Every structure is written in C-alpha cells, then in structure tokens.
Amino acid sequence: MSPTVAVVAHRKKTLGAGLDRLRVLITEEDVGELLWYEVPKSKKARKKVREALKQGADLVFVWGGDGMVQRCADVMAGSGVPMAVLPAGTGNLFANNVGIPIDLEEAVRIGFHGRREKLDLGVLNGEHFAVMAGAGFEAEMIADADRQAKERLGRLSYVKAAVRHVGGPLVPMEIKIDGTTWFDGEASCLLLGNVSTIAGGIEAFDDARPDDGWLDVGVSTAQGPVQWARVIGRMATGRSDDSPFVRITRARKVSARFGAPLTYELDGGDREATTCLKAKVVAGALTICLPPDERSGERSDERSDERSGERLDGRSDESWDG
C-alpha cells in the first residue's frame, strides 16, 4: 500500500525551484495520499503537523529552517513517524549537522529512500529542541538578529548582533547537572547542545552527537569584546573546553536559576525572559530521514557505545574540574 505523505512548508522560505517543484518531485514517487500544508510562520506549523499525524501520515516533509524543524519536532517527538527535512532556512544548522544537503532533489530523495534513524531531542521548559538552546549572551544575540536582516545577511546578521551584546553584564547563575551543583557564580551565557556546530560553522561542543543520549552543557564567563574574541577564536581553531572562559560537560538533566530574568532560545527562536530553566534529553525521540550511508551509521553506533560506556559509572569528563 502506498504511503500517505505530508508536506508542512513555511511558504516564505525558498529552496531550489520552490514548492511547485517539490510537489512534482513527490508525485514522481509511489505516493498514496498527499497532505499539503503551508504556513506563514513557523509557530503555526505545530497545528498542521498534528493534523497530518491525525490523518495518518507515514512520512512528513518539513520545508523551512531550524525554527520549522523545532516546531515540527516538538509535535512529532515519540510518534515514530519519520521527518524528512527540506533545508529552506537561512542557517539550516540541524540539516548541516546530520548531513542533509541544501539541494531540493537530493533532500527529497533522502526523504523517500534514505535510512531512518532515531535521534535525540532536548526538552527545555517543556518544549523540544533539535539543535541548541541557551540563555544569556547567545539568546540575546539571536533575539536581536532582526528577521529581515537574517533573510538579507544570513550568518552576518548574527555577527552584527553579537557585537552589540559583548559588553553585557555577567549574571549570577546556579546550574545543576543531574541533581548536583556544577556551577555557582557569575556568567554571561548558558548553552545546551544536541549537536556540535552552531552559526558560522563554529563548533561549540566538539564531541556532541544527536544520537548519544546526552545533552552537552556549556557556560561562559567571558565578558567584553576581548574575552569573547578569545572564546570564539578558540572555538574556531581548537577545542571550546580549552578556553579559560568556558566550562563544558554533559548531562541527562539540567536545571538553572538566574539572578536576573534572561531571554532564552531554542533552535534560533527566542522566548520570553525567565529566571529558571529545566532541561533534559529524550534519547531517540525523533525518527529522521538521513543519507543512505551504512558505514557512517556503524561509526555512529560505535562512538555512541564508547561515550555511553565512559559515563556508565557516573563519572564526568575532565571539564568538571574547571
């Protein structure tokens, strides 16, 4: 029996020859019913995904950037229905991290004929995220990156926003990792990662993988342009945890309290300021369509086993010592 396929598309995003070409590519496959939904903004995608799942979708194509992926993943988590990402956004960090090319024809082929893998999702204050979440400097920077500037300048808009926020104050933070206090002091940024690479191609978490059952956690005490330049430089040329202004570990659960309300973000979408964050990892929550590379999958399983084994005794990595 031919599968029911759904498309949930951000109509203002572009990829290849556009949505008309996508419809043609899908009809060239062995498809039963095609459910087609277009939304003017990513926050309206959740309702359409729920409807698609209710209608019995066997495969959901998501057309848009990281914001669309996040909103759709928040609904699809635990459903077992595969998501096929069509990276039509400005950053496409999730697609880049998992090897989905910014090529319409190839992304559609992966959706129908690629391998299905279960990847982790983070949950922050009740909402799933696929790439990263954070509070403080990084979230303020994202909130400040004007939407029109993002469309026009792409990654450069984040750089410009970063320059405006490097002089921000340090904020008292208490961060608990799996129930134990890990950081208690003043910091400028808390970052939670499900993948390694953030905007600009910088690896914030060198060892992060979306299939290892962990959230990577980083806190920065950098303040001012000189210290932040050192942090970014170290990320770009070495390992983030080599910086004297950065501490990194990993966790199943994270809780944080701030001495002042901070804006936080999930996958590039800013949320209202808060003084409390609670996060956890949900292993294997999202079924995703990935390029058909069996050797890559085997390496992933091996590395996941290695990292899980390292932490079975409950010991943390060397960065716990600061």
N, C-alpha and C positions, 0 to 999 in steps of 0.2 A: 504494500500500500504506500502510495506517495506521501511524503511528509507535508504537514502544514507548516508553512514558513511565514514568519512575521518580520516586518521591517519597521523599526522605530527610528525616525530620522529627524534631526534638527535641520529644518528647512533652510536656515540661513548659513549653513556650513557647506563647503564645497570640496569635492574630491573627483579627480578625473573629469569625465564628461557629464557628471552630475547624476541626479536621481533618475532621470529618464533612462540613462544608460544602465543604471543599476537594475531597473525594472526589466530591461531587455535581458541582461545577464542572468537574472534569476529565472526568467521564463525559458531560458535555454537548458535549464536543469530539469530533472524529474521531480517536479513540484506538484503537490495536490492543490490545496487552497493557499492563496497568498493574502495575508493580512497586512494592510498598509496603513501606517500611521505617521503623520508629520506633525511636529510641534514647533512653536515659535521660540521656545526657550527650554533649556534642559530641565528646569524644575517641573515642567508639565509632562515629562516623559514617564514618571512613575505610574500615573493612571493608565497610560497606554500599554505599558508592559503588563500591568495587572490584567487588563482586558485581553491582551494577547495570550497570556497563560490560561486565563479562564476559557478562551476559545480553543484551547488545545494545541497551542503552538509547539512544534517539535524542535524548532530552531529559531533563534531571534537574532536578526542582524541589527546592530546598533550603529547608526550613522552620526558621527559627531566627534567631539574631543573628549578629554578626560572628564569633564563635567557630565557629559551624557553617559559615559561608561559608569561613573559613580552612581548616578541616579538610577540607572537601569540595574546595575549590580545590586543595589540596595534592595530591590524587589526580587531579583532572580536568585539571590543567595539561598542555597539549600533546596532549590526547586529541582536541580538535576538537569534542567533544560539548557542546552549549550548556547552560549553567546558567541556570535561572530562579530568582531569589531571591524568597522569600516572607518579608518582614521581620517576624519574630515576636519579635525580641530586645528588649533594653532600650535599646540605643544605636542600632543599625542604621546605623552610620556608612557602610558601603560602599553600602547602598541609597540613603541620602541623598545621597551624593556623585555617584552616577551617575543619579539621577532616578527611582528606583523608589519609588512611593508606599507608605505604610503603609496599604494598602487591599487586602483579600484579593481581591475580584473583579477589581480593576484589575491587580494583580500577576499573577494567573493569565492575564488577557487578554494582558498583555505577554509572558508566557512562550510562549503559543501564536502570537501574531500580531505581536509586536514585531520590531524589527530585530535581527539578530545582529551583534555587534561583537567584535573581538578586543582585549582589554585586557591591559596589562602586569601582571605579578606580581613582587614581590620575593622573593628567597630569602635567608633568614638561617640560618646554621649548618645548611644542608641542608633547611630547611622553608620552604614558600611562604607568603607573606602577601599580602593584597589591599589593606589599608588602611595600617597603620603598624606599625613595630616600634621598640623602643627599649630603652635600658639606663640605669640610674641612677634619678634622681628620678621620672621618669614611670612607669617599670616598677614601682618600689617602691610608688607610689601605686595602681596598678592591682591589684597583688598584695594590697594592704591593704584594698581596697574589698570588704568582706565580701559573699559571694554573696547572702545573704538581704537585706542592705542594698541591693544593686544591684536586686533584684527590687522592693523596697519603695520605695526612694527614687530609683532611676534615676540621673540625672546628679548629683544632690545627693550621692550616696554618694562619687563621685569628688572632689567639692569637699571633703568632710569628710576624706577620706583625704589629699588634698593638704595640708591644714592641718597634719596630723600629721607631714609629711615635709619641710616647707620649711626646717627647721633642720638637715637632714642635711649631712654633711661633703662637701667637694669631693674628688674622686678624680683622681689622675694618669691622663691618657688620651693615647695616641698614636693619631691617626686618619689613615689613608692613603686618599686619593682617587685611584682609577685608578693606583695604584702610587706616588704621590708624597705625602710627608708634608704634610698640610694643617693639622693642629692637634697641638700637643705642649705640654701644660700641664695645669692642674687644672680640672676641670669637674664639674658636677652632673648633667648629662643629655646623652645622645646619642639623637637621634631620626632615624628613616628613614621617609620618607613616599612612598606611591604615589598619595595623594590629598591634597587641601588641608585639609579640615575635620576636626577632632578633637572629643572630647567637649565638650559645652556650646556647640557651634556656633562654636567658635573656629577661625580659620584659622591653623594653624601654618605652612603653606607656601602662600603666596599664589598662586604660579604653578604648583603641582603639578597634573598631569593624569595619569590612569591609562592614557593612550594615547600618551605622548610618548617612550617608550623610555628614560626616566631615572628614577633614584631621587633624591628631594630629601633633603638631609642637613643636619641642624641640630645644633649643640652649644651648650649654655648654660653660662655661668659664674656664673649667678645663685645667690646663697646668702642664706638668711634670708627672712622674710616681706616685707620692704620691697622688696628687689630682685625677688623673684618676682612681687609685685603689679605692679611696673613692667613686667615681661615680659608678664604676662597682659593688662594694660591696653593695651599696645602692640599685642598680637595682636588684641584685640577692637576697637580703634579705628583702627588704621593697618596698617602692614606689619611683620611679625615681624622682618625684617632691619634695621629702623630702630632696634631696641633695642641699647644698648651692651653688653648681656649675652648677645647671641645672634649667632652666625655661621651663615650658610646658604649652601650651594652645591648642586650636583647631580653625580651620578656614575653610571657604569655598574657600578663595583665599589667596595666599601668594606671596609676591614679596620680593626679597632680592638683595642688592647691596653689593659687597665686595671691600675692599680697595686694594686687590691684586687678580689676577686670581687664582681660586680654581678648582681642579678636582671635578666633581660631579658624582654621580652614581644613577642608577635606578635598583632595584632588583638584586643587586650584579654585575651589568655590568658597568664598568667605562666609562665615556665620557670625552671629551676634556675640558680643564680648561676654565672657564668663570668668568666674574665679575658680571653677572646678572642672576638671576633665577626668573621665573614666574611659579607659580603652582596653580592648582585648583582641586577641587573634582568634579567628574561626578557621581552623585548618580545613582545606578542601571545600570551601563554601561555594565557590563559583566554578562551574564547568565552562571551559573556554575552548574555542577552536584555534589550534596552533599549527604552524607549518609542519608538514609530514617529515620529520627528521628523527628517526628512531634512535640514532646514535646520541643525539642531543638529549633525548628523553632518558636514555640509560645513564648518561653522565649526571643528569639532574637527580635521578633516584639515588645514585651512589653518593653524591655530595650531600643530599638531604639526610641519608642514613648516617654519614660521617658526622654532620653537625648535630643531629639529634643525639647520637651516641655520646658526643662530647659533653652534652648537658644533662644526661640521664641521672648523673649523681647530684644534680642541683647546683653544681659549681658554675660560677660566672666566668666571663673572659677577663683578660688582664686589665681591661679598662675600668673595672670596679675599683681598682686602687688609685684611680685618677691619673 
